[in-house]
Amino acid sequence: MNTTKKILIIPFMLIFLATLISAGSVTTSLFYDSTTSNSLQIIQGQNAGVIVSANSIFESSMRLRLNLLDSSGNLVNNILDIQTINDSYSNYLTLGPSAYINTGNYTLVSIVTGASGQTDSDTLFLEVLPQTSGNNLPIITSVPVTEVNETQFFSYQVTVTDADNDILTYFLVQAPTWISMNNYGLITGTAPNVFSDYSYLITVEVSDGKDFVRQTFSIIVRDTNQAGDTTPPFITVISPLNNQVYTTSNVLFEISTNENVSSAWYVLNSGNNVPMTQISGTSFRNTVSLANGIYNVVFYARDLAGNIGQSQSVVFNVNLSGNNPPIITSTPVTSVNESTAYSYQVTATDADGNVLTYSLTTAPTWLSINSATGLVSGTAPAVTADTNFPITISASDGISTTTQNYVLTVKDIPGMNNPPVITSAPVISINEGVNYVYQVTATDVDGNTLSYSFSGPSWLSINSQTGRITGIAPLVSADTNFSVTIVASDGTTNATQIYVLTVNDVSGGGGGSGSRATSGGASTGFASDLSFENQNYLNQFAPKTAAEEQAPAAEKSKNLFTILLVVSTLLLVAILLVSVVFLAKKIASN
């Protein structure tokens, strides 16, 4: 290509570049944190997390606005209005009841305007549903597990309470393909290989059939092969203070770190990750508007190497009524050996002198609490590995409630024998004359071989190796109860199951001793003496004993002896007669 042609191309390149700049110098994007869709439904009173961003090219400044419009297109609320000289801007915003106020359909519109006058916009749709009258929303009480090393197994049990005891169903609204959840809220998966720390968003929805709640959180998959700095930043919580009571709705959240960090965020009451505003390389601050209640907040910060630091949990109270909430002062007992009694005495104070009541908001079934004294007790189950149980204790003065969260670890003790557990439910009823079968099943966490025995009626027997109980129910003149005790043994310890087995009278005789009715009706009867039925008729099917087998042979021998005796007697008589005749003839001849 000659020089003249190259020079002729330059104007066309300048025209193309000018067109490109004027056509798309600013862009904006809107996303929900809890779904990849541009539409979201929430229940009135719930929050919606929104991520808004804007970018500019060849602009000296840009203005970004985020407006909430009603179904008629009228402005309900200006959520954000910011002017920046930066080329990019991003913010995480929480839309609560103070933003949308009423139920209905809304539109979120972000509009960015460059200094040149170029604009761009993006839209999200929000539907606020009314809460079902008389229904209590489910409450997600568990704290998500937020990180896992690459190629390692991830597990998080979502725990939920429902004041109405409704049946709950669990849904994964958004999650990576390697994550799944069962019908009981257990989230599991094997983390993939990553080349650097990678974050995945997960949203869980729990429904009681009428309303629903959601929990959105991030899982960070750690790149375990990265070199260099591996020390997480240390976080100092300046505000709020632990166990502090705030009498205003606006609470300052402020932290500092021991090194420069790239970002910081907090999680309030096990909710979503909320970004914090950076004041300096080591300082972050947000002002949060809160209603009356007890709050639990944890702060996080990521350093320049990608390490994440976590603060201690801070519990505080927003109290606009003037009542002083109780304060839990005791430190929980956080471990217990398997199959061992657990005890933790909760102690709390109340500045107003109110009587306190205690409850277990989250706990395994083997734990209970004395509502008056606060004593938590129970016997730890047998485990095959150290097992964690999340615990939430509440202390209430009737107006305000304070909670304490901790994790109780049940320690696996190698070599410790754990008793077997009978898991089957007994068969407790059988009709007379019918074959009874009950398969006893039992488990032993130590893997010991189990043997079975029982005490009960003589017509029952048990297979000592399989635990199968069988027998023919006897005939009864009325419904009859039999006590049965089953023992499963591992050779050292036993598990016992006791139940009452009822043999039902199905003859229709009403349980009386005078007659037994037949299927033909009450007009046909039998004498009450059942000796023929019980002895002659039934016994013809019974196996013969050794004595009974020998009796016919003895009878045959006795009969043969009698026959021989008769024959011998007849022969003697015949010989005597012949002798008499012979003598008579001889005398006559003489």
Secondary structure, 3 states (H helix, E strand, C coil): CCHHHHHHHHHHHHHHHHHHHHHCCEEEEEEECCCCCCEEEEECCCCEEEEEEEEECCCCCEEEEEEEECCCCCEEEEEEEEEECCCEEEEEEEECHHHHCCCEEEEEEEEEEECCCCEEEEEEEEEEECCCCCCCCCEECCCCCCEEECCCEEEEECCEECCCCCCCEEEEEECCCCEEECCCCEEEEECCCCCCCEEEEEEEEEECCCCEEEEEEEEEEECCCCCCCCCCCCEEEEECCCCCEECCCEEEEEEEECCCEEEEEEEECCCCEEECEEEECCEEEEEEECCCEEEEEEEEEEECCCCEEECCCEEEEECCCCCCCCEECCCCCCEEECCCEEEEECCEECCCCCCCEEEEEECCCCEEECCCCCEEEEECCCCCCCEEEEEEEEEECCCCEEEEEEEEEEECCCCCCCCCEECCCCCCEEECCCEEEEECCEECCCCCCCEEEEECCCCCEECCCCCEEEEECCCCCCCEEEEEEEEEECCCCEEEEEEEEEEECCCCCCCCCCCCCECCECCCCCCCCCHHHHHHHHHCCCCCCHHHHHHHHHHHHHHHHHHHHHHHHHHHHHHHHHHHHHHHHHHHHC
